[in-house]
């Protein structure tokens, strides 16, 4: 949606720290921003706090708003989305790599359970060897079950970049596991008859 002439005037006044102009933008865009935040956090009481904080941050940063002939609503929603995703990360308990629980089938024998646990330990060791950004993407995607959008917002990266990082991390994990298995295979003692 393009910026209307009235909105452009309000923005230019707000950039000059005109509280009344920013208050009019607030009244005009609070509900759409609130709806966007509710769609992320799913709780209206939390969403109202986040939307209010987003407008406060917008007021503090309004002089950095770039007029690209797009409504300021997109900029306000982006600020609110980042706050909402930060809130979700804080609300969701962090899961450590050592807390990965191996799902077992009650019909599996002890050997199968032990093998899965050993594989999980191998994967944890491989993840720890990844570069920090890859480790963070894998943790957020597979341990915290965050969406690509949420991960992108938390890392300040586009969704496409997050997908590429995840893809490269998974390839690296496979490579590390293959390398470790080949080392383990070559290190095993040979039995002569």
C-alpha positions in Angstrom: 0.0 0.0 0.0 1.5 3.3 -1.0 1.8 6.3 1.3 -1.1 8.7 1.1 -0.3 12.4 1.0 -1.9 12.8 4.5 0.2 10.0 5.9 3.4 11.5 4.3 2.6 14.8 6.1 2.1 13.0 9.4 5.3 11.1 9.0 7.3 14.1 8.2 5.9 15.9 11.3 6.5 12.8 13.5 10.1 12.7 12.3 10.4 16.3 13.6 9.1 15.0 17.0 5.6 16.2 16.7 3.8 14.1 19.3 0.3 15.0 17.9 1.3 13.7 14.5 2.7 10.4 15.9 -0.4 10.1 18.1 -2.6 10.2 15.0 -0.5 7.5 13.3 -0.9 5.5 16.5 -4.7 5.8 16.5 -4.8 5.0 12.8 -2.5 1.9 12.9 -2.8 0.5 16.4 -5.5 -2.1 15.6 -3.8 -3.6 12.5 -0.5 -3.8 14.4 -2.2 -5.4 17.4 -3.9 -8.0 15.1 -0.5 -8.9 13.6 1.0 -9.4 17.1 -2.0 -11.4 18.2 -1.5 -13.7 15.2 2.0 -14.4 16.5 1.7 -14.6 20.3 -2.0 -15.8 20.3 -2.8 -14.0 23.6 -4.4 -10.6 23.5 -3.1 -9.3 26.9 0.5 -10.1 25.8 -0.1 -8.7 22.3 -1.4 -5.4 23.7 1.8 -5.0 25.8 4.0 -5.9 22.8 2.1 -3.5 20.4 2.4 -0.7 22.9 6.1 -1.3 23.2 6.5 -1.5 19.5 4.9 2.0 19.1 7.3 3.3 21.8 10.2 1.9 19.9 8.8 3.3 16.6 8.5 6.8 18.3 12.2 6.5 19.4 13.3 5.5 15.9 10.8 7.4 13.7 13.7 9.6 12.4 15.2 6.5 10.8 12.0 5.7 8.8 12.8 5.6 5.1 10.1 6.7 2.7 10.0 4.1 0.0 6.5 5.0 -1.0 5.1 2.1 1.2 2.8 2.8 4.1 4.4 3.2 7.5 2.1 0.4 8.6 4.6 -2.1 7.2 7.4 -0.6 9.2 5.3 -0.6 12.4 4.3 -4.2 11.8 8.0 -5.2 11.3 8.9 -3.6 14.6 6.0 -5.3 16.4 6.8 -8.7 14.8 10.4 -8.6 16.0 9.2 -7.8 19.5 6.6 -10.6 19.4 9.2 -13.1 18.3 11.6 -11.9 21.0 8.8 -12.4 23.5 8.1 -15.9 22.2 11.7 -16.9 22.6 11.7 -15.7 26.2 8.4 -17.4 26.9 9.5 -20.7 25.4 11.9 -22.6 27.7 15.2 -23.2 26.0 16.0 -26.8 25.3 19.6 -27.8 25.6 21.2 -30.3 23.3 21.7 -32.6 26.2 18.0 -32.6 26.8 17.0 -34.2 23.5 14.8 -37.1 24.4 15.0 -40.1 22.2 11.5 -41.4 21.3 11.3 -45.1 21.9 8.7 -47.7 21.0 7.8 -49.9 23.9 8.1 -52.9 21.6 11.8 -52.1 21.0 14.3 -54.1 22.8 17.1 -52.6 24.9 19.6 -52.8 22.0 17.4 -50.7 19.8 16.9 -48.1 22.5 20.6 -48.0 23.3 21.4 -47.6 19.6 19.0 -44.7 19.2 20.5 -43.0 22.3 24.0 -43.4 20.9 22.9 -41.9 17.6 21.3 -39.0 19.4 24.6 -38.4 21.3 26.5 -38.5 18.0 24.1 -35.9 16.5 24.5 -33.7 19.6 28.3 -33.8 19.3 28.0 -33.0 15.5 25.7 -30.0 16.2 28.2 -28.7 18.8 30.9 -28.7 16.0 28.8 -26.4 13.7 29.5 -22.7 13.4 27.5 -20.6 15.8 24.9 -19.4 13.3 24.2 -22.9 12.0 24.0 -24.3 15.5 21.5 -21.5 16.4 19.3 -22.2 13.4 19.2 -26.0 14.1 18.5 -25.4 17.7 15.6 -22.9 17.0 14.2 -25.0 14.2 14.3 -28.5 15.6 14.6 -28.1 19.3 12.4 -25.0 19.9 10.2 -25.8 16.8 10.2 -22.1 15.6 9.1 -21.2 12.1 11.5 -19.9 9.5 9.9 -16.4 10.0 10.6 -16.5 13.7 14.1 -17.6 13.2 14.7 -15.0 10.6 13.4 -12.3 12.9 15.5 -13.5 15.8 18.7 -13.6 13.7 17.8 -10.5 11.6 18.1 -12.6 8.4 15.7 -13.2 5.5 13.7 -16.4 5.5 15.6 -17.6 2.4 18.9 -17.2 4.2 17.6 -19.1 7.2 16.7 -22.0 4.9 20.1 -22.0 3.3 21.8 -21.9 6.7 19.7 -24.9 7.8 20.4 -26.8 4.6 24.1 -26.3 5.0 24.0 -27.2 8.7 22.2 -30.5 7.9 24.8 -31.3 5.2 27.6 -30.5 7.7 26.0 -32.7 10.3 25.8 -35.6 7.9 29.4 -35.0 6.9 30.6 -34.9 10.5 28.7 -38.1 11.3 30.1 -39.9 8.2 33.6 -38.8 9.2 33.2 -39.9 12.8 31.8 -43.3 11.7 34.7 -43.9 9.2 37.2 -43.0 12.0 35.4 -45.4 14.4 35.4 -48.1 11.7 39.1 -47.7 11.0 40.0 -47.5 14.6 38.3 -50.8 15.6 40.8 -53.6 16.2 41.0 -56.4 13.7 40.7 -59.9 14.9 43.0 -62.4 13.4 42.3 -66.1 13.2 
